[in-house]
């Protein structure tokens, strides 16, 4: 598998990165994990948007799905004729949420563009990938996803507060791609995000081979968060936009 970071800025695009989006490729199949604000532009640097085979949405906050809106325009007016509807896996309500963001007055919806399937906890096959979903702790319905192919595993946390469900899903994963939007020791609302320390602790509990820390908002101290993660999981790395990782 090959992982490419299209966007890694938390909650909103930043001056150096779009919001969350990750391209996972194996055996010619291209899977997008989220497509947050600004990420459709980055996608075009790394892949033909017409050649994407499926999209998974971790949850329905704008920083994780909003660039499906320009993707709709592209697939209707810029893509080659005859493309089938793109498989889109997301939480219950994905169609209405994306359709409302794209054009709340359109009557036809988005079923000409996307073939939408509701995500639930459990497993499913998508192309060469075996996907396993687990519910996370967040104000909206949110899922982490484990992506497996050819004996390798990548686990993406999506957005979550601390939960034993994440290290359980990520048990012995080769790479844990984990959010860390909070700085340790500050007073944040509960049930939203992980700190760098918590991301490191979750990776250690999972026995992950590698921790890639992502989803840092533009206004946080990234060096501090990486240091906190590294104390709990030595070797923790911050991802950067356009970086690629071979699993």
Secondary structure, DSSP 8 states (H G I E B T S, - for coil): -EEEEEEEESSS--SS-EESEEEEEETTEEEEEEE-TTHHHHHHHHS-GGG--EEE-S--SHHHHTTHHHHHHHHHHTS-TT---EEEEESTTHHHHHHHHHHTT-SSTTTTTEEEEE--SEEEEETTEEEEEEE--SSS--EEEEEEETTEEEEE--S--S-HHHHHHTTT-SEEEEE--B-TTS---SSS--BHHHHHHHHHHHT-S-EEEE-B-TTS-HHHHHHHHHHHSTT-EE--TT-EEE-
